[in-house]
Amino acid sequence: MISAAGSPASVSILRHLRALGHQVVGLNASSETEELGRAFCDNFYLSPLAESPQYLEFLTDRLKEVDVFLPFIDEELLAIAQGWKHLPPGLAARIAVSEPEVLLDCVDKCRFQQECVAADLPIALQASAAPAFFKPRTGRGGKGVIEARDSRMFDALQGRDGVIQKAIAGEEYTVDAIFDREGRLLASAARRRLRAAGVSTIGEVGFDERLHQLAERLGRRWHFRYAINFQSIRDAKGQDWIIELNPRLAGSAIFSTLAGCDPFAATIALLQGHPWKGYPRRIRVWRYWEEMTQEVSQ
């Protein structure tokens, strides 16, 4: 089962999972995605919003029908972490996530910033002046991110609930890192983001030793399980700066899959207690959307 099914970025993931031989149950909270979700899933459910009181009960019922749940939405991670004690243990074990405290540390961008500073991890520093980027405490896909190019914009961001990071010029990377159930880093694939609009549309994927070592450092601070992703910027001096971390599969993890380092197959295998190994070859990936039509009655 995967969430965010029916979004444009999910279609290649759904195709991939079914090509691996899995039956796929899709979830999405938007009724507008239902037809697309049903077209590419074996079964599809409209979900309550993760922030709603009905979500945990809905999730519990759905978990009874599946072996593995791959969440893609940060709001779901918060709901799962906060409601973990209310989930039956046998069903909670089907959710491919790290421990609740790890989720709470990483989904909250203010908390993650503080923890990285305390652990001497190279996170983009909090800004005292423009240029800078404001990021809301919780959010995904660039929603709510504001670039402050001058002092007037910077001053207007003060007091908002979020983190204001110093703008760093350089090459942006997203790293898919795969950990086993004991928290050991098994593999990583670094994607240089050549073009992105919330999600990557053109990327160059391969192995990067320095970013792999940074993943190891993150793994020593937090006991991650299964696939996570973090974003970083490499400045002109070659220093890698973390800008955020998502303790879940990335929406663009299909890029790493195509390079031979499959976070989806890895997560499913590891959650079910099977061995897995992979190593990315260097490739460039172009993502494009397809269209689906349906007649609409007058």
C-alpha positions in Angstrom: 0.0 0.0 0.0 1.3 3.5 -0.8 -0.1 6.9 -0.1 -0.2 9.9 -2.6 -1.3 7.4 -5.2 -2.8 9.2 -8.2 -0.4 12.1 -8.1 1.7 12.6 -11.3 4.9 11.5 -9.6 3.3 8.3 -8.3 2.4 6.7 -11.6 6.0 5.5 -12.4 6.2 4.1 -8.8 2.9 2.2 -9.1 4.0 0.7 -12.4 7.3 -0.3 -10.9 5.8 -2.0 -7.9 3.3 -3.9 -10.1 6.2 -4.9 -12.4 7.9 -6.4 -9.4 4.9 -8.7 -9.0 3.1 -6.9 -6.1 -0.5 -6.1 -5.9 -0.8 -2.4 -5.0 -3.4 -0.6 -2.9 -3.3 3.2 -3.3 -4.4 5.9 -0.9 -5.1 9.6 -1.6 -7.1 12.2 0.2 -8.1 14.1 -2.9 -11.2 12.9 -4.8 -9.8 14.5 -8.0 -7.1 11.8 -8.1 -9.4 8.8 -7.7 -9.7 7.9 -11.4 -6.0 8.1 -11.9 -5.4 6.1 -8.8 -7.8 3.4 -9.8 -6.2 3.2 -13.3 -2.8 2.3 -11.9 -3.6 0.5 -8.6 -5.1 -2.9 -8.0 -7.3 -1.2 -5.4 -7.8 2.4 -4.3 -9.2 4.2 -1.3 -10.0 7.8 -0.7 -8.3 8.6 2.6 -9.2 11.1 5.3 -6.6 13.9 5.7 -3.8 12.7 8.0 -4.6 15.6 10.3 -8.2 14.4 10.8 -9.3 12.4 13.9 -10.5 9.6 11.5 -7.1 9.0 9.9 -5.7 6.4 12.4 -8.8 4.3 12.4 -8.9 4.4 8.6 -5.2 3.4 8.5 -5.7 0.6 11.0 -8.4 -0.9 8.8 -6.4 -0.6 5.6 -3.3 -2.2 7.3 -5.3 -5.3 7.9 -5.5 -5.8 4.1 -1.8 -5.4 3.2 1.7 -6.7 4.0 3.6 -3.4 3.7 2.7 0.3 3.8 5.0 2.8 2.1 4.0 6.3 3.4 5.0 9.3 1.3 3.3 12.2 3.1 4.9 14.1 6.0 1.6 14.7 7.7 1.0 10.9 7.8 4.4 10.5 9.4 3.4 12.9 12.2 0.0 11.2 12.6 1.7 7.8 12.8 4.4 8.9 15.2 1.9 10.6 17.5 -0.5 7.7 17.4 2.0 4.9 17.4 0.9 3.5 20.8 -2.7 3.3 19.6 -1.8 1.1 16.6 -1.9 -2.7 17.1 1.8 -3.8 17.2 1.3 -6.4 14.5 -0.1 -3.8 12.1 2.3 -1.1 13.1 5.1 -3.5 12.0 3.8 -3.3 8.5 4.6 0.4 8.2 8.0 1.0 6.6 9.2 3.8 8.9 11.7 4.5 11.6 10.8 4.8 15.3 8.4 7.6 16.3 11.0 9.8 17.9 13.1 9.7 14.8 10.1 10.8 12.7 9.2 13.6 15.1 12.8 14.9 15.0 13.1 14.9 11.3 9.6 16.0 10.1 9.7 19.1 12.3 12.2 21.3 10.5 12.9 23.5 13.5 13.6 20.5 15.7 15.8 18.9 13.0 17.8 22.1 12.6 18.5 22.3 16.4 19.4 18.6 16.6 21.8 18.8 13.6 23.5 21.9 15.2 23.8 20.0 18.5 25.3 17.0 16.8 27.8 19.1 14.8 26.2 18.0 11.5 26.7 20.4 8.5 23.3 21.8 8.2 22.7 25.1 6.4 23.1 27.8 9.1 20.2 29.9 10.4 20.4 33.2 8.6 20.8 36.6 10.2 20.2 38.5 7.0 19.2 38.1 3.3 19.7 36.2 1.1 17.9 33.4 2.9 15.1 30.8 2.7 12.2 30.4 5.1 10.8 26.9 5.5 7.6 26.3 7.5 8.0 23.9 10.5 6.2 21.2 8.6 5.7 20.9 4.9 6.8 19.1 1.7 7.4 19.7 -2.0 8.5 23.3 -1.5 5.1 24.3 -0.2 5.4 27.4 1.9 9.1 28.0 1.2 9.9 31.7 0.7 13.1 33.1 -0.7 14.1 36.4 1.0 16.3 38.3 -1.5 16.6 41.6 0.4 16.3 43.0 3.9 12.7 44.0 3.5 11.6 40.4 2.7 13.9 39.0 5.4 12.3 41.3 8.0 8.8 40.3 6.9 9.6 36.6 7.7 10.5 37.2 11.3 8.2 35.6 13.8 6.8 33.0 11.4 6.8 29.4 12.6 9.6 27.8 10.8 13.3 28.0 10.1 15.2 30.6 8.1 18.3 29.2 6.5 21.2 31.0 4.9 21.1 30.8 1.1 23.9 28.7 -0.2 25.0 28.8 -3.9 26.1 25.5 -5.4 24.9 22.2 -6.8 21.8 20.7 -5.1 21.6 16.9 -4.4 19.0 14.6 -3.2 20.3 11.4 -1.6 18.3 8.2 -1.3 19.9 6.3 1.7 18.8 2.7 2.5 19.3 1.4 6.1 18.5 -2.1 7.4 16.3 -2.8 10.4 19.3 -2.4 12.7 20.1 1.0 11.4 23.1 0.0 9.3 23.6 2.0 6.0 23.5 -0.5 3.1 23.5 1.8 0.1 23.0 5.3 -1.2 22.4 7.0 -4.5 23.0 10.7 -5.0 20.9 12.6 -7.5 22.1 15.9 -8.8 19.0 18.0 -9.3 19.5 19.5 -12.8 15.9 20.7 -13.0 13.1 20.5 -10.4 9.7 22.0 -9.6 9.0 20.6 -6.2 10.0 17.2 -7.5 12.9 16.4 -9.8 12.3 16.4 -13.5 15.9 16.0 -14.7 18.6 14.4 -12.6 21.9 12.7 -12.8 22.2 9.8 -10.4 25.2 7.8 -9.2 27.4 7.0 -6.2 29.0 9.9 -4.3 31.5 8.9 -1.6 31.2 12.2 0.4 27.4 12.1 0.4 27.5 8.4 1.4 29.7 9.4 4.4 27.3 12.1 5.3 24.5 9.6 5.2 26.6 7.5 7.6 27.0 10.4 10.0 23.2 11.0 9.9 22.7 7.3 10.6 24.9 7.5 13.7 22.8 10.3 15.1 19.4 8.7 14.3 18.5 5.1 14.1 17.0 5.1 10.6 15.2 2.1 9.1 14.5 1.5 5.4 14.7 4.3 2.9 15.1 7.9 3.8 16.2 10.9 1.7 18.0 14.1 2.5 18.8 17.2 0.4 22.1 19.0 0.4 24.0 21.7 -1.5 27.6 21.5 -2.4 29.2 24.9 -2.3 32.1 26.2 -4.4 34.6 24.9 -1.8 33.2 21.4 -2.1 31.5 21.5 1.4 28.1 19.7 1.6 25.4 21.4 3.5 22.2 19.6 4.6 19.1 21.6 3.9 16.5 19.1 5.0 15.8 15.4 5.6 12.7 13.3 5.0 12.5 10.0 7.0 10.6 8.3 4.2 10.8 7.3 0.6 11.3 10.2 -1.8 8.8 11.0 -4.5 11.6 10.9 -7.0 13.2 7.7 -5.7 12.4 6.1 -9.0 15.5 7.9 -10.3 17.7 5.8 -8.0 15.6 2.7 -8.9 16.4 3.2 -12.6 20.1 3.5 -11.7 20.1 0.1 -10.0 19.7 1.1 -6.4 16.0 0.4 -5.8 14.7 1.9 -2.5 11.2 0.3 -3.1 12.4 -3.2 -3.5 14.9 -2.7 -0.7 12.3 -1.4 1.8 9.9 -4.3 1.0 12.6 -6.9 1.3 14.1 -5.5 4.5 10.8 -5.0 6.3 9.9 -8.6 5.6 13.3 -9.8 6.9 14.9 -10.6 3.5 18.5 -9.6 2.5 19.0 -6.9 -0.1 21.9 -5.2 -1.8 22.3 -2.6 -4.6 24.7 -0.1 -6.0 23.9 2.7 -8.4 25.4 3.1 -11.8 25.7 6.7 -13.2 22.9 7.7 -15.4 20.9 10.8 -16.4 17.1 10.6 -16.1 14.4 12.8 -17.7 10.9 12.7 -16.2 7.9 13.5 -18.2 4.1 13.3 -17.6 1.5 11.4 -19.6 -2.2 12.3 -20.0 -5.3 10.3 -19.3 -8.8 11.4 -20.4 -12.3 10.5 -19.4 -15.6 11.6 -20.9 -17.5 14.0 -18.7 -21.3 14.1 -18.8 -23.0 17.5 -19.3 
